[in-house]
């Protein structure tokens, strides 16, 4: 039971910055051109972090976490 909770907490902390894609904060990257509704720097950082996780997920997520989460998904 502790292993499942720790695996879920690991995934939550690791993937929480991916939610920055949906947030709006700071100044627009196109603000110098007078466009205030453009993409924000926070969105760019979130997209780059998500791309990093998609490419190198085996380096950041240990095998036992992947196995535990896969087991929980298959049980449901």
C-alpha positions in Angstrom: 0.0 0.0 0.0 2.8 2.4 0.8 4.5 1.6 -2.5 1.3 2.6 -4.4 0.9 5.9 -2.5 4.6 6.7 -3.0 4.3 5.9 -6.8 1.2 8.1 -7.2 2.9 11.0 -5.2 6.0 10.6 -7.5 3.9 10.9 -10.6 1.9 13.8 -9.2 5.0 15.8 -8.4 6.7 14.9 -11.6 3.8 15.7 -13.9 2.4 18.7 -12.0 4.5 21.3 -14.0 2.9 20.0 -17.2 -0.2 21.8 -16.1 1.7 25.1 -16.8 0.6 24.7 -20.4 -2.9 25.6 -19.4 -2.1 28.5 -17.1 -1.7 32.2 -17.9 0.8 34.2 -16.0 3.4 36.9 -16.5 3.8 38.8 -19.7 3.0 37.6 -23.2 5.9 36.6 -25.3 4.5 38.8 -28.1 3.9 41.7 -25.7 6.6 43.7 -27.4 4.5 43.8 -30.5 1.4 44.9 -28.6 -0.3 41.4 -28.7 -1.3 40.6 -25.1 -3.4 37.5 -25.9 -0.5 35.5 -27.3 1.5 32.7 -25.8 3.0 33.2 -22.4 6.5 32.2 -21.3 4.9 29.9 -18.6 3.2 28.0 -21.4 6.4 27.6 -23.3 8.2 26.2 -20.3 5.4 23.8 -19.7 5.5 22.6 -23.3 9.3 22.1 -23.2 9.0 20.2 -19.9 6.3 18.0 -21.3 8.4 17.3 -24.4 11.4 16.4 -22.2 9.2 14.0 -20.2 7.9 12.4 -23.4 11.4 11.9 -24.8 13.3 10.9 -21.6 10.6 9.4 -19.4 12.7 6.3 -18.6 15.4 8.4 -17.0 13.0 10.3 -14.7 10.5 7.6 -13.8 12.0 4.5 -12.2 10.9 1.1 -13.4 9.2 0.2 -10.1 7.0 3.3 -10.4 6.0 2.4 -13.9 5.2 -1.1 -12.9 3.2 -0.1 -9.9 1.1 2.4 -11.9 0.6 -0.1 -14.7 -0.6 -2.7 -12.2 -3.1 -0.2 -10.7 -4.4 0.7 -14.1 -4.8 -2.9 -15.2 -6.6 -3.8 -11.9 -9.3 -1.2 -12.6 
